[in-house]
Amino acid sequence: MTIDQVQDNIIEDFSSFDDWMDKYALLIELGNSLEPLDEKSKTPENLIQGCQSKVWLDADYNDGIVNFKAESDAVIVKGIVSLLIKVLSGHTPDEILNSDLYFIEEIGLKEHLSPTRSNGLLSMVKQMRLYAMAFKAKENM
């Protein structure tokens, strides 16, 4: 599936709810389905700066594909990072770097987050793109 196809599926999932409490419940459910991050990955280097809660993000690069793993100590944030992982994992660095993450706006997430959570979301996306850039640079060496 392409990044846009995954985003379209997420938009469809969220559009079946009118009430934001139901959308938050879906986010929490998504966060709870996230595989726990290995304790050895919970390092200061993997801790995302700019998030109010603690979010650890790690990435692997195999056969030209980036796979992300993450964990957070906050349930809503864990749901948000699980959405980002769902969208960006399993793709090439170029696909990640060239993606327009329109689902964030489309599902109304941006307008329903506090300013600190919005900053955290931007920090998570930025870190995922930095991983993709690093893997791409390494590949071109």
N, C-alpha and C positions, 0 to 999 in steps of 0.2 A: 504494500500500500504506500502511496505517496504521502508526503507530509500534509498536503491539502486534503486528501481523502480522509485521513485520520481526523483532521480539524473539522471537516464537514460532518463526520460521525459524532464528534463531541457536541457540535452545535445542535445536531438532531436530538441527541440524548437530553441536552439541557432545555431544548425548546418544548419538550413534553411537560415541563413544569411552568406554571405561571407565577407561583409564589416563591420568593427568594428563600424562605425557610426550607422549602423542599429542595431547592438548588444547593443550599448549604449542606443539607442531609446527604445529597448525592456526592458532594465534595468530600465529606467526612467518610462516606462509604469507600470512595476511591482511595483516600489516604490510608484507610485501614487495610485495603487490599495490597498496598505497597509492601514488597518484601523488605524485612528489616535489613538495615545496612550492617555489614560486618563490623564488629567493634574496632578492628584494626584500621578501618577507613574513617573512623570518627576522630580525625586529627585536626589540629588547628589549621593546617593547610587546606583542608577540605571544608572548613567552616565558611559559609558565605557571609561576607561583610555587607552590612546594609540591611540585614533582616532583624526585626525586633525579636523574633524567636530564633532558636538555634536550628540551622539547616546545614546539613552536611551533604556535599555533592561530590561524587566520584565518577570517573569515566574510564572505560576500557576502549581500546582501538585494536580491532582484529580484522584482517582481510578487507581493509578500506572502510569499515563500518564502525561508527561510534555507538557505544551503549552506555547509558547513564544509570547510576544507582544513587538513591538519596534517602534521607530520613530527616524528620523534623520532630521537635518536642511539642509542636502545636498542631492540633487536628486539622484545622482549616488549611494551614500552610502545607501540611503533609498532603492534603488533597490537591492543592495547587501544584505542588512539585510533581505529584503523580501524573497530572494532566500534561505537564511539560515533558516528562519522561515518555509518556505515551505518544506524544507528537514527534519528539525529536530522536528518540532512541531507534537504532536500527537503520540509520541513514548515514550517508557519506558526509565528510566535513563540508563539502561544497553545498550539498542540499541543506544542511543546517544553517550555513552562513547566508544562503540566498533565500531562506524561508521568510515569509511574511506571516507572523503569528496573529492572524486576524481573528482567530477563535476567541481570544481574550476579550476583544471588544464585542464580538457577536453574541456571546453568551451573557454579556452584561457584567462580567467579572470586574472589569476596571472600575466601573461606577459604584460597585458595591463593596469595595475594599477601602479600609482606612488608609490615609496617606502613608503610614508606616508600612502597612502590608503591600501597598502599591510599589513602594520603594524596594521592598523585599522581592517582589515579583520581578521587577526590572533587574535587580541584582542577580537573581537566579538565571534569567535569560542571558544576561551579559556573561555570567560564568560559563554557561553551556556553550555559548559562541566562542569564548576564549579557549575552551578545551578543543573545539572544532578547529580553530585557527592554529593551535599548537600542533595538533595531529596532522593537519595539512602541511604545515611548515616542515615537520619531521619527515613526512612522506616525500617532500620535494628536495630533501638533502641528498 
